Amino acid sequence: MADEFGPVQILVVGFDNVEFTGKILGELRRLKEHDIIRLIDVVVVAKDRDGEIAGMELSDLSKEEREQFGAILGALIGLGMDGDEETMEAGALVGAAAAEDGLLGDETMWSIADTIPMDSTAAVALIEHRWAIPLRDAIRGAGGVPLADSWIHPEDLIAIGAVAGSGAGA
């Protein structure tokens, strides 16, 4: 069941005084149309100058897919708790039920609203990386197992280069 989904990333982004032009949504649609990503769930919350909250949630998953993904997450949480089959099954049932109306849901929306400053917007997205499924399968097929993974951003590489460069002249 878990093999049907690709690796999932949680992405949290904040915006000050943002006027959305549709460019972000357009790029997400393009990536979706090319089966590069799938939006498992996205919650966007805006807080105006007066503290008024507006929010929205969207997903590319059908209700059945949300329940299936919620069951996977619930089973994994159950596995992490004590690892027995009964706990995994209970976690799967709870996860599936919780995901019926969205994986992130109202609780996440209100939590975001409580933490963002006035006159700002925040988005939390669960993004499935569909492009990685064939690569993952090829690695598994060759007997490979993941040992670690991490994202390295261009800013991190620049910082590493600056540190390395400052030691070169010493």
C-alpha positions as CSV (number, residue, x, y, z in Angstrom):
1,M,0.0,0.0,0.0
2,A,2.8,2.5,0.9
3,D,4.6,1.7,-2.4
4,E,1.8,3.5,-4.3
5,F,2.9,6.8,-2.8
6,G,6.2,8.6,-3.5
7,P,8.4,10.4,-0.9
8,V,6.5,13.1,0.9
9,Q,7.9,16.5,1.8
10,I,6.4,18.9,4.3
11,L,7.0,22.5,3.1
12,V,6.2,25.5,5.3
13,V,6.4,29.0,3.7
14,G,5.7,32.4,5.1
15,F,4.8,35.6,3.2
16,D,4.7,39.3,4.4
17,N,2.0,41.5,2.8
18,V,1.6,39.2,-0.1
19,E,-0.5,39.9,-3.1
20,F,-0.9,36.6,-4.8
21,T,-0.7,36.8,-8.6
22,G,-1.4,33.1,-9.3
23,K,2.2,32.3,-10.2
24,I,2.7,29.8,-7.4
25,L,-0.6,28.0,-8.1
26,G,0.3,28.0,-11.8
27,E,3.6,26.4,-11.1
28,L,2.0,23.8,-8.8
29,R,-0.5,23.0,-11.6
30,R,2.3,22.6,-14.1
31,L,4.2,20.2,-11.8
32,K,1.0,18.2,-11.2
33,E,0.2,18.0,-14.9
34,H,3.6,16.6,-15.6
35,D,3.2,14.1,-12.7
36,I,6.2,15.5,-11.0
37,I,4.4,16.2,-7.7
38,R,1.0,15.6,-6.2
39,L,-0.4,17.9,-3.5
40,I,-1.5,15.6,-0.7
41,D,-2.7,18.6,1.3
42,V,-2.2,22.3,1.4
43,V,-3.4,24.7,4.1
44,V,-3.0,28.5,3.5
45,V,-3.8,30.9,6.3
46,A,-3.8,34.7,6.0
47,K,-4.1,37.2,8.9
48,D,-4.9,40.8,8.1
49,R,-3.8,43.9,10.0
50,D,-6.8,43.6,12.3
51,G,-6.1,39.9,13.1
52,E,-9.0,38.6,11.0
53,I,-8.2,35.1,9.7
54,A,-9.0,33.6,6.3
55,G,-7.9,30.2,5.3
56,M,-8.3,27.5,2.7
57,E,-7.3,23.8,2.3
58,L,-6.9,21.9,-0.9
59,S,-5.7,18.5,-2.0
60,D,-5.1,16.5,-5.2
61,L,-6.2,13.3,-3.5
62,S,-9.6,11.8,-3.7
63,K,-11.4,11.0,-0.4
64,E,-10.4,7.4,-0.8
65,E,-6.7,8.3,-1.4
66,R,-6.8,10.7,1.6
67,E,-8.1,7.9,3.8
68,Q,-5.5,5.5,2.4
69,F,-2.7,7.9,3.0
70,G,-4.1,8.7,6.5
71,A,-4.1,5.0,7.2
72,I,-0.5,4.7,6.2
73,L,0.5,7.6,8.4
74,G,-1.5,6.2,11.3
75,A,0.1,2.7,10.9
76,L,3.6,4.2,10.8
77,I,2.8,6.3,14.0
78,G,1.5,3.1,15.6
79,L,4.7,1.2,14.5
80,G,6.8,4.0,16.1
81,M,4.9,3.8,19.3
82,D,5.6,0.2,20.2
83,G,5.7,-1.7,16.9
84,D,3.2,-4.4,17.5
85,E,0.6,-5.3,14.8
86,E,-2.4,-4.4,16.9
87,T,-1.1,-0.8,17.5
88,M,-0.3,-0.4,13.8
89,E,-3.9,-1.5,12.9
90,A,-5.4,0.8,15.5
91,G,-3.3,3.7,14.2
92,A,-4.3,2.9,10.6
93,L,-8.0,3.2,11.5
94,V,-7.5,6.4,13.4
95,G,-5.4,7.9,10.6
96,A,-7.9,6.9,7.9
97,A,-10.8,8.4,9.9
98,A,-8.9,11.6,10.6
99,A,-8.0,12.1,7.0
100,E,-11.5,11.9,5.6
101,D,-11.9,15.7,5.4
102,G,-8.2,16.5,4.8
103,L,-4.9,15.5,6.3
104,L,-3.8,18.8,7.8
105,G,-7.3,20.0,8.7
106,D,-8.8,22.8,10.9
107,E,-6.4,22.2,13.8
108,T,-3.4,22.9,11.6
109,M,-5.1,26.0,10.2
110,W,-5.8,27.5,13.7
111,S,-2.3,26.6,14.9
112,I,-0.8,28.5,11.9
113,A,-3.2,31.4,12.6
114,D,-2.0,31.6,16.2
115,T,1.7,31.7,15.2
116,I,1.8,34.1,12.2
117,P,2.1,37.8,12.7
118,M,-0.5,40.3,11.6
119,D,-0.6,41.2,7.9
120,S,1.0,37.9,6.8
121,T,0.3,34.6,5.2
122,A,1.6,31.1,5.8
123,A,1.2,27.9,3.8
124,V,1.8,24.3,4.9
125,A,2.0,21.7,2.1
126,L,2.4,18.0,2.0
127,I,3.9,17.4,-1.4
128,E,4.3,13.9,-2.8
129,H,7.3,13.6,-5.2
130,R,5.9,11.4,-7.9
131,W,9.1,11.7,-10.0
132,A,11.0,9.8,-7.3
133,I,8.9,6.6,-7.4
134,P,10.8,5.0,-10.4
135,L,14.1,5.9,-8.8
136,R,13.1,4.5,-5.4
137,D,11.9,1.3,-7.1
138,A,15.1,0.9,-9.1
139,I,17.2,1.4,-5.9
140,R,15.1,-1.2,-4.1
141,G,15.3,-3.6,-7.1
142,A,19.1,-3.4,-6.9
143,G,19.0,-4.2,-3.1
144,G,19.6,-0.6,-2.0
145,V,18.2,0.8,1.2
146,P,18.1,4.5,2.2
147,L,20.7,5.4,4.8
148,A,20.0,9.2,4.9
149,D,18.4,11.9,2.9
150,S,18.3,15.7,3.2
151,W,17.7,18.8,1.2
152,I,20.6,21.1,0.5
153,H,19.5,24.6,-0.6
154,P,21.6,26.9,-2.7
155,E,22.0,29.3,0.3
156,D,23.5,26.4,2.3
157,L,26.1,25.7,-0.5
158,I,27.0,29.4,-0.6
159,A,27.5,29.4,3.2
160,I,29.6,26.2,3.0
161,G,31.7,27.9,0.2
162,A,32.2,31.0,2.3
163,V,33.4,29.0,5.3
164,A,35.7,26.9,3.1
165,G,37.0,30.1,1.4
166,S,37.7,31.8,4.6
167,G,39.9,28.9,5.7
168,A,41.8,28.8,2.4
169,G,43.8,31.9,3.1
170,A,44.8,30.9,6.7
